[in-house]
């Protein structure tokens, strides 16, 4: 659409935590009903505890499934071990151009509070390293890792009961550090979920598949059919049923 403006995944997440900004479609009539509560409150009232942030065309990574069950299991285990509130998928890359393409560098979060602060990380956008101090830090880290670094795939799992209050508490404050993006002749501020990793206890999980930052919507119809097919997948349901969900509260 000609008037569509990119606002970022962080902006979308904030909208999901605000009342009167979401809707549901009634299954019997197909009518759209605006929610008085936020989308987060709506799903949590129905028992949801985790929010999965994935890419539109992840079905090509997992075959018949769009959820990485290994990441799901490891996130739940990290929740039990380190009380993490969030996880993100990362990959080790060998060049600055790869990190720049992904717009991400993952570092240990030195300001994180919790039972295991040494395990918490944050995802910084590439533009953050324009300052001399951070640029020197990146050079030092690459030297210690043999010229490599970790970058995030923009895939996250978020523990709603603890992260939603963090999002709402920052609603009128500096929750996000905006970056600027040129679209046509105009410049727009972009707000990304990556900033949330600095505000909560986030752990990094190394992905089993190479990063593939495809972000178009061409395959959204196929994605929906894959999700419906996944719900009937015996292997997927078997893995979910074997997870000790009751321990991760």
C-alpha positions as CSV (number, residue, x, y, z in Angstrom):
1,X,0.0,0.0,0.0
2,X,1.3,3.4,-0.9
3,X,0.8,4.8,2.6
4,X,2.3,1.9,4.4
5,X,5.2,2.9,6.7
6,X,7.7,0.5,8.3
7,X,7.6,0.9,12.0
8,X,9.4,-2.2,13.2
9,X,8.8,-5.4,15.2
10,X,9.1,-3.5,18.5
11,X,6.3,-1.1,17.6
12,X,4.1,-4.1,16.7
13,X,4.9,-5.7,20.1
14,X,4.0,-2.5,21.9
15,X,0.6,-2.4,20.0
16,X,-0.1,-5.9,21.2
17,X,0.2,-4.8,24.8
18,X,-2.2,-1.8,24.4
19,X,-6.0,-2.0,24.7
20,X,-8.3,-1.3,21.8
21,X,-5.5,-2.0,19.2
22,X,-6.3,-5.6,18.3
23,X,-9.2,-7.6,16.9
24,X,-10.4,-11.2,16.6
25,X,-12.5,-12.8,13.9
26,X,-15.5,-14.6,15.1
27,X,-15.4,-18.1,13.8
28,X,-19.1,-18.6,13.4
29,X,-19.9,-15.3,11.6
30,X,-16.5,-14.3,10.3
31,X,-17.1,-10.8,11.8
32,X,-14.2,-8.7,13.2
33,X,-14.5,-7.9,16.8
34,X,-12.3,-5.2,18.4
35,X,-10.7,-6.2,21.7
36,X,-11.2,-3.9,24.7
37,X,-8.2,-5.5,26.3
38,X,-4.8,-5.9,24.7
39,X,-3.9,-8.8,22.5
40,X,-1.4,-9.9,25.2
41,X,-4.1,-9.9,27.9
42,X,-6.5,-11.8,25.6
43,X,-4.1,-14.7,24.9
44,X,-2.8,-14.8,28.5
45,X,-6.3,-15.1,29.8
46,X,-6.6,-18.2,27.7
47,X,-3.5,-19.8,29.2
48,X,-0.8,-18.6,26.8
49,X,2.6,-18.1,28.5
50,X,5.1,-17.8,25.6
51,X,5.1,-15.7,22.5
52,X,7.1,-17.0,19.5
53,X,8.5,-14.4,17.1
54,X,9.4,-16.0,13.8
55,X,9.9,-15.1,10.2
56,X,7.1,-15.4,7.7
57,X,8.7,-18.0,5.5
58,X,10.3,-20.2,8.2
59,X,8.4,-23.2,6.8
60,X,11.3,-23.8,4.4
61,X,13.6,-24.3,7.4
62,X,11.6,-26.9,9.3
63,X,9.7,-28.8,6.6
64,X,6.2,-29.3,7.7
65,X,6.6,-27.2,10.9
66,X,7.2,-23.5,11.5
67,X,8.2,-24.0,15.1
68,X,11.7,-25.1,16.0
69,X,10.8,-27.7,18.7
70,X,14.5,-27.8,19.8
71,X,14.5,-24.1,20.4
72,X,11.2,-24.4,22.3
73,X,12.6,-27.2,24.5
74,X,15.9,-25.3,25.2
75,X,14.1,-22.1,26.0
76,X,11.9,-24.0,28.6
77,X,15.0,-25.6,30.0
78,X,16.7,-22.2,30.2
79,X,13.6,-20.8,32.0
80,X,14.0,-23.5,34.6
81,X,17.8,-23.2,35.0
82,X,18.4,-19.4,34.7
83,X,14.9,-17.9,35.0
84,X,15.3,-16.3,31.6
85,X,12.4,-14.2,30.4
86,X,13.3,-14.3,26.7
87,X,15.5,-16.3,24.3
88,X,16.9,-15.5,20.8
89,X,18.4,-17.6,18.1
90,X,21.9,-16.7,17.2
91,X,24.6,-17.8,14.7
92,X,28.4,-17.3,14.7
93,X,29.4,-15.3,11.6
94,X,32.9,-14.6,10.2
95,X,32.7,-11.2,8.7
96,X,31.5,-7.7,9.4
97,X,29.4,-7.7,6.2
98,X,27.4,-10.6,7.5
99,X,26.7,-8.9,10.8
100,X,25.8,-5.7,8.9
101,X,23.5,-7.6,6.6
102,X,21.7,-9.0,9.6
103,X,21.9,-5.7,11.4
104,X,22.8,-7.5,14.6
105,X,25.7,-8.1,17.0
106,X,25.0,-10.1,20.2
107,X,27.0,-9.3,23.4
108,X,26.8,-10.2,27.0
109,X,24.4,-7.9,28.9
110,X,26.5,-6.5,31.7
111,X,23.5,-4.6,33.2
112,X,21.3,-7.7,33.5
113,X,20.0,-8.6,37.0
114,X,19.0,-12.1,38.0
115,X,20.2,-15.4,39.4
116,X,22.7,-16.0,36.6
117,X,23.7,-12.6,35.2
118,X,26.7,-14.1,33.3
119,X,24.3,-16.0,31.0
120,X,22.2,-13.0,29.8
121,X,22.8,-11.4,26.5
122,X,21.5,-8.5,24.4
123,X,21.1,-7.9,20.7
124,X,22.5,-4.6,19.4
125,X,21.7,-3.2,16.0
126,X,24.6,-2.6,13.7
127,X,24.1,1.2,13.9
128,X,25.0,1.0,17.6
129,X,28.6,0.5,16.7
130,X,29.0,3.9,15.2
131,X,30.6,5.2,18.4
132,X,34.3,4.8,19.0
133,X,33.9,3.0,22.3
134,X,31.5,0.3,21.0
135,X,33.6,0.0,17.8
136,X,36.7,-0.7,19.9
137,X,34.7,-3.2,21.9
138,X,33.6,-5.0,18.8
139,X,37.2,-5.2,17.5
140,X,38.3,-6.6,20.8
141,X,35.5,-9.3,20.8
142,X,36.3,-10.3,17.3
143,X,40.0,-10.6,18.2
144,X,39.1,-12.9,21.2
145,X,36.9,-15.0,19.0
146,X,39.3,-15.4,16.1
147,X,37.6,-12.8,13.9
148,X,34.1,-14.1,14.5
149,X,31.0,-12.8,16.4
150,X,27.4,-13.8,17.1
151,X,24.5,-12.2,15.3
152,X,20.7,-12.7,15.9
153,X,18.3,-14.1,13.4
154,X,15.4,-12.0,14.7
155,X,13.7,-15.1,16.1
156,X,12.7,-14.9,19.7
157,X,10.6,-16.6,22.4
158,X,9.2,-14.2,25.1
159,X,7.8,-15.2,28.5
160,X,4.6,-13.1,28.6
161,X,3.8,-13.1,32.3
162,X,7.0,-11.3,33.1
163,X,7.9,-9.4,29.9
164,X,4.5,-7.8,29.3
165,X,4.8,-5.7,32.5
166,X,8.2,-4.6,31.3
167,X,6.8,-3.5,28.0
168,X,3.9,-1.6,29.6
169,X,6.1,0.0,32.2
170,X,8.2,1.5,29.4
171,X,5.2,2.5,27.2
172,X,5.7,6.2,27.9
173,X,9.5,6.1,28.4
174,X,12.6,5.1,26.4
175,X,11.7,1.5,25.7
176,X,13.2,1.5,22.3
177,X,16.1,3.3,20.7
178,X,14.8,4.2,17.2
179,X,16.9,3.8,14.1
180,X,16.1,5.7,10.9
181,X,15.2,4.1,7.6
182,X,14.9,5.8,4.2
183,X,11.7,4.8,2.3
184,X,11.4,6.6,-1.0
185,X,11.9,10.3,-0.2
186,X,11.0,10.0,3.5
187,X,12.9,8.9,6.6
188,X,11.0,6.9,9.3
189,X,11.9,5.9,12.8
190,X,12.1,2.1,13.3
191,X,11.5,0.4,16.7
192,X,12.8,-3.2,16.9
193,X,12.3,-6.1,19.4
194,X,16.1,-6.3,19.8
195,X,16.0,-3.4,22.2
196,X,13.8,-5.5,24.6
197,X,16.8,-7.9,25.1
198,X,18.6,-5.2,27.1
199,X,15.6,-4.7,29.4
200,X,15.0,-8.3,30.4
201,X,16.8,-11.6,31.1
202,X,17.6,-12.9,27.6
203,X,19.6,-16.0,26.7
204,X,21.1,-16.9,23.3
205,X,20.5,-20.3,21.6
206,X,22.7,-21.2,18.7
207,X,20.5,-22.1,15.7
208,X,20.9,-25.4,13.8
209,X,20.2,-23.8,10.4
210,X,22.1,-20.9,8.7
211,X,20.6,-17.5,9.0
212,X,18.1,-16.6,6.3
213,X,16.7,-13.1,6.8
214,X,13.9,-13.3,4.3
215,X,11.2,-10.8,5.2
216,X,8.7,-10.6,2.4
217,X,5.0,-11.7,2.6
218,X,4.8,-13.6,-0.7
219,X,4.5,-17.0,1.1
220,X,2.0,-16.0,3.9
221,X,-0.7,-18.1,2.3
222,X,1.5,-21.1,2.3
223,X,2.7,-20.4,5.8
224,X,-0.9,-20.5,7.1
225,X,-1.5,-23.9,5.4
226,X,1.7,-25.2,7.0
227,X,0.6,-24.0,10.4
228,X,-2.8,-25.9,10.0
229,X,-0.9,-29.0,8.8
230,X,1.5,-28.7,11.7
231,X,-1.4,-28.9,14.2
232,X,-2.2,-32.4,12.8
233,X,1.4,-33.5,12.8
234,X,1.8,-36.5,15.1
235,X,5.6,-36.0,15.6
236,X,5.1,-32.3,16.5
237,X,2.3,-33.0,19.0
238,X,4.3,-35.9,20.5
239,X,7.2,-33.5,21.3
240,X,4.9,-30.9,22.8
241,X,3.1,-33.5,25.0
242,X,6.5,-34.8,26.3
243,X,7.6,-31.4,27.5
244,X,7.2,-31.0,31.3
245,X,5.2,-27.8,30.9
246,X,4.0,-27.8,34.5
247,X,7.6,-27.3,35.7
248,X,8.1,-24.0,33.8
249,X,5.9,-21.5,35.6
